[in-house]
Amino acid sequence: MTIATQTFPIDLGAYKPLALDPNKPTLTAEERDALKANIQLCRDAIVFFTATGAARGVGGHTGGPYDTVPEVVILDAFFRAAPDKFVPIFFDEAGHRVATQYLMAALRGELPVERLARYREAHSELPGHPELGLTPGIKFSSGRLGHMWPYVNGVAMANPDKVVFCLGSDGSQQEGNDAEAARLAVAQNLNVKLLIDDNDVTIAGHPSDYLPGFSVSKTLTGHGVNVNEGDPEDIDDLYRRLCEAVTTDGPVALINKRKMCVGIEGLEGSTHGHDVISVEVAIAYLQSRGQTAAVDYLKSIKKPKPDYAYIGSGDKLGSNRNVFGEAVVSVLSSMSEAERKEKVMCIDSDLEGSCGLKTIREAYPDIFVNSGIMERGNISAAAGFGMDKGKQGIFGTFSAFLEMCISEITMARLNYSNLLCHFSHSGVDDMADNTCHFGINNFFADNGLDDGYETRLYYPADAAQMTACVKAVFFDPGLRFIFSTRSKVPNILDANGNSFFGEGYTFVPGKDEVVREGSAGYVVSFGDTLYRAVDAVDRLRQDGLDVGLINKPTLNVIDEEMMAKIGAAPFVLVAESLNRRTGLGSRFGSWLLERGFTPKYAYLGVHKEGCGGLWEQFPHQGLDPVGIMNKVKQLAG
């Protein structure tokens, strides 16, 4: 096999394409040596090109794809030996193991090898989760944990004479989807083979600690799945077990017990292995493997930085997703220990470090539940705790996962729960994971009726407003959803250069805020789009166009006084990092018309699949200051 490596510093041409017959469960010495060489080569390559993501600051995930190489290499050999017997796709429930998909696409000549070194880089078409139709050689879109096995069941139904594989994990098995998938696979005797990487590691900890009763093997056995368990680093035994699974009719799950990042000094067995390997650890590993060209390549990478200088905002960068937790702790500190334990319960879904909930756990562990990757069950538990008057359930996860919880949100509303939810990673900013992890359908949470139990959606613009918002709404009854971004945001300045949400500011739920007065028309914005809108408006004003700016931090409440003010203006433009089809802009024009207001109207929002990278997502969607200014100029004629 010839692979043009060009600028890729590891010789993937050394990969030896094997064809292994699963009806022969014993490896020859030559086959074993070739498998081991392929495994080591692929692991070296994965460490290298995922570390380029660390070097560029776009992050990524190393441990999952690195660990599952033995299984994948054997599957590749099966596919080559009997392509008509298998659906030759490495379906994977853990989308963050995308490095596996990219590497195999390169080894099969479908993706240029040198592209691997642009892992997760903006416009490289190598996002943090596989996307069908975007990247050459990618055969499926994985989305989020627990979504693939149910889908693979359908693939198996469509291909009854073939074997279908699904790579899983102990993390994905925590999702309720997989329990349903297991029951269907058994009932229909589907020829689905699960390869489950059971390493006792998820983002926030070890399942054996926070879910001590959970056993992947026992759970699947209880559903009726044929299970076998073993050490996947024992190549002969892994191969034998895979052959047995393939030649056994019906669903089979191989539970592969290994430490995370096995063999990588400084990461083995650590939760940090879930994320991208640090450049320092990658260099040490690659040096020990004699991959000096790869080391030199990593050392040469320069982290890209945006060169745009924003006006209208300050230099105080705040991480709103972490500020949420700090603000909650500030509120909880005013309560007695007995009152806290009686009235508040915070339930995490393995994302405490990403959603700011870690701060709550560290301050008040007695009211904190470190739970698993099971968003639907956890949000319902938090809502159930808040069923009685005066009690508050707190829940947090990524905004993209809000879509998974709509039915549970409805049940919380119907039961008059008091529930405070923090959905971080909202919008598209800094989202190298790309389209499947965009948090753009936040309005789905507001799915009640006009006379239903109160639901409020809040999207603060900077750290100071986040703090003020949490403190203002913490004890309110009803469902409250507070959104934040993955990216840090600067402090918003008023027209005089002072912090807009600084000393003396009070957050008033339901009230819109005039950030800049204007006579030519108004831009309406919120969240991480606001500081970009401030920049656009201030530059337009400098050019003589007297544009105003309104902040709408309460997304789903109409401020009648502000609506009358805006409605009298010549034009209104909504600019947001939510979905154009479901966001604020999709309804704001109707609100104006219902009140008899007829300004020129337009709205900018997320409308196409992502480009990967970090801040690059905003100009890609036309939501950067240039995009906002261009749309304002069109409206202003």
Order of alpha helices (4+ residues) and beta strands (2+ residues): alpha-alpha-alpha-alpha-alpha-beta-alpha-beta-alpha-alpha-beta-alpha-beta-alpha-alpha-beta-alpha-alpha-beta-alpha-alpha-beta-alpha-beta-alpha-beta-beta-alpha-beta-beta-beta-beta-alpha-beta-alpha-beta-alpha-beta-alpha-alpha
